[in-house]
Amino acid sequence: MTSETNQMDAMFVGEHPALDFLNSVAAPKGAIIDWLDTEADLLDWLERSGLCEKTELVRIRNGAQASELSATLPEIHDFREALRDFIHTAAGQEKVPLTHPVIARINEILRGGPLQMQIETPQAEDGERQALVLRTKFELGNPRDLLARIAEASAKLICEADFTYVRNCEGPTCTMYFLDISKNHKRRWCSMKVCGNRAKATAHRRAKAASSGQ
């Protein structure tokens, strides 16, 4: 696999953290890019995705658990491909595949994660407190708990999302998936800046060539 993480910033276009995780290896411009190529890449991506907070990752970043982090990275890569098979099967369908092996795998990961539940009072942008909410989170005690955090996001996607609106970008080489939350549910591209504009440019060239050949 070719890594070009220095040439293109990670893309967060999935409209759900689990789909962003799936899209952390992609080929939006033809060449495969893995934004989780190294342990440092993984930690940076988890922070940028919002799946982990910077303060949570301090203990893991300090290097004290470097060997365990190195062992966890291939597990995360492997889980990503297992999730990809599920998403590929379920995307666009009214019902998800209930017996897909990734579901049992997610349950196994979640059983081993350090679950914590807290009642919180979120604040709106104007500072006004909202209604009480119960939040569930897998606390990060060691690098393997990163996988539990990712599995939690994947479980929420599988149980809560309307998969009729989970779609693969129509870019010819793009492997990215997204949850179409647009008003008319007619989104076609991972990003207009990447695949959308390329498709428009290709269509324009073809139209021009066709008109010149008449």
Secondary structure as GFF3:
##gff-version 3
##sequence-region A 1 214
A	DSSP	alpha_helix	17	22	.	.	.	ID=ss1
A	DSSP	beta_strand	25	26	.	.	.	ID=ss2
A	DSSP	beta_strand	33	34	.	.	.	ID=ss3
A	DSSP	alpha_helix	39	49	.	.	.	ID=ss4
A	DSSP	alpha_helix	54	61	.	.	.	ID=ss5
A	DSSP	alpha_helix	66	90	.	.	.	ID=ss6
A	DSSP	alpha_helix	101	111	.	.	.	ID=ss7
A	DSSP	beta_strand	115	120	.	.	.	ID=ss8
A	DSSP	beta_strand	133	138	.	.	.	ID=ss9
A	DSSP	alpha_helix	145	160	.	.	.	ID=ss10
A	DSSP	three_ten_helix	163	165	.	.	.	ID=ss11
A	DSSP	beta_strand	166	168	.	.	.	ID=ss12
A	DSSP	beta_strand	177	179	.	.	.	ID=ss13
A	DSSP	pi_helix	192	196	.	.	.	ID=ss14
A	DSSP	alpha_helix	197	212	.	.	.	ID=ss15
###
